[in-house]
């Protein structure tokens, strides 16, 4: 099996041209472990070490190596992985759409990350805190604490600050609301 290669203007990028189609159509790029799970071939190539990203089209596999890696060592190993994989007859990409709970968990992770990195520090400067409670049907529920809990500007902070930031970076967020503790009847 002959796999042609081609140098590019970027010394860290090498193109591989397998003798058969890699994808039925389109293109896909692998730069992190989450998306890499969709392609056993990409996983095997990344496992070699020294690989920064993989870009696959119908007839091309473009590999970007880390600048510290050496093509003389990496190229034969990549060629071997491509040949071995093509001999299995398996598809390059496994079409697995993430289930809704997986998507929900990823969005919650993004919300918490953004709250911790961008919003909580500002709220803490005013002597308060903001705590993530839940994310349901596009609505983020947070609890204001400390000085912010009784502050008349808390609602403005939620709508003009927190909601704007979350909606800007996370398209699944439609609204931010204050978490209301359920009060028990003591009758």
Buried (B, 14 or more C-beta within 10 A) or exposed (E): EEBEBEEEEEEBBBBBBBEEEBBEEEEBBBBEEEBBEBBBBBBBBBEBEBBBBBBBBEEBBBBBBEEEBEBEEBBEBBBEBBBEBBEEEEEBBEEEEEEEEEEBEBBBEBBBEBBEEBBBEBBBEEEBBBBBBEBEEEEBBBBBBBBBEEBEEBEEBBBEBBBEBBBEEBEBBEBBBBEEEEEEEEE
